[in-house]
């Protein structure tokens, strides 16, 4: 039974982009460094502007991402990472993350992560390559969203200009 759970967990973790193409043995090495944690609804995993001391792999449940004003920005579904960028860069957290539902996760602390990166070149190279790909994907997604917003802004500006012209025409008595 325990072997079946370990295999299922391995299959789940291999779906996480940061561990793509790492190989089962290297993923097992990472898993051995993780601590399993369960959080209850509204428990806080991390707070905006705090130091990044760990990353988590969400196995089940649902997490919410909140800005400094406590406005929910998004949700995090299972088989996703939380905190990987801050763990790698050493930058403070950019958002607060809270459990919306009871959630189960694997947590990898900074000390264990740093030791792993120094001691295993294959894992280090794979993780950094995958993080680079992930960040590039996020950048491209943000760029697409930015272009869409720019188009919406242009359309709104055109509508505003048209309304302004109609108001001026009404003021000057050109429209009945």
C-alpha positions in Angstrom: 0.0 0.0 0.0 2.8 2.5 0.9 4.6 1.6 -2.3 1.4 2.4 -4.3 1.1 5.8 -2.6 4.8 6.6 -3.3 4.3 5.7 -7.0 1.1 7.9 -7.2 3.0 10.7 -5.5 5.9 10.3 -8.0 3.5 10.5 -10.9 1.9 13.7 -9.5 5.2 15.4 -8.9 6.5 14.6 -12.4 3.6 16.7 -13.7 4.9 19.8 -11.9 6.8 21.9 -14.5 9.8 22.6 -12.3 10.5 18.8 -12.2 9.9 18.1 -16.0 12.4 15.7 -17.5 14.2 15.2 -14.2 13.8 11.4 -14.1 12.2 9.3 -11.4 15.4 8.9 -9.3 16.1 12.6 -9.1 12.4 13.3 -8.3 12.6 10.7 -5.5 15.7 12.5 -4.2 13.7 15.8 -4.1 10.7 14.1 -2.5 12.8 12.7 0.3 13.6 16.3 1.3 10.0 17.4 1.5 7.8 17.5 4.5 4.1 16.7 4.1 1.8 19.4 5.5 -2.0 19.9 5.8 -3.5 23.3 6.2 -7.0 24.3 7.2 -9.2 26.9 5.4 -7.9 30.4 5.9 -4.5 29.2 7.2 -1.8 31.5 5.8 1.1 29.8 4.0 3.0 32.9 3.3 2.6 36.7 3.6 3.4 39.4 1.1 6.9 41.0 1.6 8.0 38.2 4.0 11.2 36.3 3.3 10.9 33.2 1.1 11.9 30.2 3.2 10.2 27.4 1.4 8.2 26.3 -1.6 5.2 24.0 -1.6 3.7 21.6 -4.1 -0.1 21.6 -3.7 -1.4 18.0 -3.8 -5.0 18.6 -2.9 -7.3 21.4 -1.9 -7.4 25.0 -3.1 -5.3 28.0 -2.3 -6.0 31.7 -2.8 -3.5 34.4 -3.8 -4.0 37.8 -2.2 -2.3 41.2 -2.7 -1.2 43.5 0.0 -4.7 45.0 0.2 -6.1 41.5 0.8 -7.8 41.4 -2.6 -7.9 37.9 -4.1 -5.9 37.8 -7.3 -6.2 34.2 -8.3 -6.5 30.6 -7.0 -4.0 27.8 -7.1 -5.2 24.3 -8.1 -3.5 21.0 -7.2 -0.3 19.9 -8.8 1.0 23.5 -8.7 4.0 25.2 -7.0 3.8 28.0 -4.5 6.9 30.1 -3.7 9.5 28.6 -6.1 10.6 31.9 -7.5 11.2 33.5 -4.1 13.0 30.4 -2.9 15.4 30.5 -5.9 15.9 34.3 -6.1 15.9 35.1 -2.4 13.3 37.8 -3.1 10.5 38.5 -0.6 7.1 37.1 -1.2 5.1 39.0 -3.8 1.7 37.9 -2.4 -0.1 36.3 0.5 -1.2 32.7 0.0 -4.0 31.2 2.1 -5.9 28.0 2.1 -9.4 28.3 0.8 -10.1 24.6 1.4 -8.3 22.1 3.5 -5.2 21.5 1.5 -2.4 18.9 1.5 1.1 19.8 0.2 4.7 18.9 0.2 7.0 21.6 1.5 10.7 21.9 0.6 12.6 24.3 2.9 15.3 26.7 1.7 18.2 25.0 3.6 17.4 21.6 2.1 16.8 23.1 -1.4 20.1 25.0 -1.3 22.0 22.0 -0.1 20.5 19.9 -2.9 21.4 22.5 -5.6 25.0 22.5 -4.4 25.3 18.7 -4.2 23.5 17.5 -7.3 24.5 19.2 -10.6 21.9 17.2 -12.7 19.0 18.3 -10.5 20.3 21.8 -10.3 20.6 22.2 -14.0 17.2 20.6 -14.6 15.4 22.8 -12.1 17.0 26.0 -13.3 16.3 25.2 -16.9 12.7 24.4 -16.0 12.3 27.6 -14.0 13.7 29.6 -16.9 11.1 28.0 -19.2 8.3 28.6 -16.7 9.3 32.3 -16.3 9.5 32.8 -20.0 6.0 31.3 -20.4 4.7 33.6 -17.7 6.4 36.6 -19.4 4.8 35.6 -22.8 1.4 35.2 -21.1 1.8 38.6 -19.5 2.8 40.2 -22.8 -0.3 38.7 -24.5 -2.5 40.1 -21.7 -0.8 43.5 -21.9 -1.4 43.6 -25.7 -5.1 42.7 -25.1 -5.4 45.4 -22.5 -3.7 47.9 -24.8 -6.3 47.1 -27.5 -9.1 47.6 -25.0 -7.7 50.9 -23.9 -7.4 52.1 -27.5 -11.1 51.1 -28.1 -12.1 52.9 -24.9 -10.1 56.0 -26.0 -11.9 56.0 -29.3 -15.3 55.7 -27.7 -14.4 58.5 -25.3 -13.3 60.7 -28.1 -16.5 60.0 -30.0 -18.6 60.9 -26.9 -16.6 64.0 -26.4 -17.3 65.1 -30.0 -21.0 64.3 -29.5 -21.0 66.5 -26.3 -19.3 69.3 -28.1 -21.8 69.1 -30.9 -24.7 69.2 -28.4 -23.1 72.3 -26.7 -22.7 74.1 -29.9 -26.3 73.4 -31.0 -25.2 71.3 -34.0 -27.4 68.4 -33.0 -31.2 68.6 -32.6 
